[in-house]
């Protein structure tokens, strides 16, 4: 199963982050699997987990909450391909096996050049400020 969290910027794909583990902790701290270094993201904000093809998101007591398709979740919520998570000011779309298709080719996911694969760096799952989609009030 090919799973990505796609950072959305103005509803367009900006960057795809592969989800390679059955559980991913999203938060501000360095030890989080997906690190978002923004003040309105809690140290351990939420957890994405999947088992047998069923995906769920769990809020880990974050101060500002976790949202799925614009609705706040209390404990955990099921996720489907195309659902959009809001973690602090960042929007992430869940993409499973290339679905939804219209967002299946962010620039960094399918490079035309064959690149030599190296071991993942701890910074591979660090979201850079230029990749963020901050809410515009």
ROKOLMAR-652648 format. One record per residue (C-alpha): x, y, z; residue in three letters. Coordinates in steps of 0.1 Angstrom, whole numbers, padded with zeros to 4 digits, always signed. Last residue first. Example, Ala and Ser with C-alpha at 12.3 -4.5 7.8 and 13.67 -1.06 7.14 Angstrom:
ROKOLMAR-652648
+0137-0011+0071ser;+0123-0045+0078ala;
END
This chain:
ROKOLMAR-652648
-0080+0346+0082unk;-0054+0330+0060unk;-0046+0296+0074unk;-0010+0287+0069unk;-0002+0262+0042unk;+0033+0251+0050unk;+0059+0241+0025unk;+0079+0273+0028unk;+0081+0268+0066unk;+0099+0235+0061unk;+0081+0203+0072unk;+0106+0179+0087unk;+0099+0143+0077unk;+0132+0139+0057unk;+0151+0157+0085unk;+0159+0125+0103unk;+0176+0114+0071unk;+0162+0084+0052unk;+0189+0059+0040unk;+0199+0066+0005unk;+0181+0059-0028unk;+0201+0069-0059unk;+0179+0090-0081unk;+0163+0081-0113unk;+0153+0113-0130unk;+0117+0118-0139unk;+0108+0126-0103unk;+0075+0112-0091unk;+0069+0125-0056unk;+0086+0158-0055unk;+0064+0178-0079unk;+0031+0166-0064unk;+0016+0140-0087unk;-0014+0122-0073unk;-0035+0153-0065unk;-0061+0146-0092unk;-0059+0109-0085unk;-0075+0109-0050unk;-0061+0083-0047unk;-0026+0074-0057unk;-0025+0042-0036unk;-0038+0061-0005unk;-0035+0099-0003unk;-0043+0116+0030unk;-0044+0153+0026unk;-0024+0175+0050unk;-0034+0211+0060unk;-0011+0230+0083unk;-0021+0259+0105unk;-0023+0238+0137unk;-0029+0203+0124unk;-0057+0202+0098unk;-0063+0169+0082unk;-0079+0166+0048unk;-0096+0134+0037unk;-0088+0124+0001unk;-0083+0087+0009unk;-0103+0078+0039unk;-0098+0085+0076unk;-0117+0073+0107unk;-0118+0095+0138unk;-0101+0095+0172unk;-0106+0113+0205unk;-0126+0145+0201unk;-0123+0154+0164unk;-0129+0189+0151unk;-0146+0192+0117unk;-0130+0210+0088unk;-0124+0179+0067unk;-0107+0162+0096unk;-0096+0186+0124unk;-0071+0183+0152unk;-0073+0205+0183unk;-0056+0237+0193unk;-0043+0226+0227unk;-0035+0191+0216unk;-0047+0162+0238unk;-0033+0135+0216unk;-0058+0137+0188unk;-0062+0104+0171unk;-0064+0099+0134unk;-0076+0066+0120unk;-0068+0045+0089unk;-0081+0010+0081unk;-0060-0009+0055unk;-0054-0039+0079unk;-0040-0015+0105unk;-0035+0022+0102unk;-0023+0049+0125unk;-0021+0087+0124unk;-0013+0102+0157unk;-0019+0137+0169unk;-0003+0168+0185unk;+0027+0156+0204unk;+0046+0189+0210unk;+0014+0208+0202unk;+0012+0227+0169unk;+0002+0263+0174unk;+0039+0273+0178unk;+0051+0258+0145unk;+0079+0234+0139unk;+0058+0206+0122unk;+0077+0173+0127unk;+0064+0141+0113unk;+0077+0111+0131unk;+0079+0131+0163unk;+0112+0129+0182unk;+0121+0165+0174unk;+0090+0179+0190unk;+0064+0200+0171unk;+0039+0173+0164unk;+0027+0144+0143unk;+0031+0108+0156unk;+0030+0082+0128unk;+0018+0046+0133unk;+0018+0018+0108unk;+0051+0031+0094unk;+0060+0041+0058unk;+0039+0072+0054unk;+0055+0090+0025unk;+0055+0128+0027unk;+0042+0146-0004unk;+0049+0182-0010unk;+0030+0212-0024unk;-0004+0199-0036unk;-0029+0226-0044unk;-0057+0236-0021unk;-0040+0270-0013unk;-0010+0250-0002unk;-0017+0214+0007unk;+0009+0191+0022unk;+0003+0156+0009unk;+0004+0128+0035unk;+0013+0097+0015unk;+0004+0061+0015unk;+0014+0034-0010unk;+0000+0000+0000unk;
END
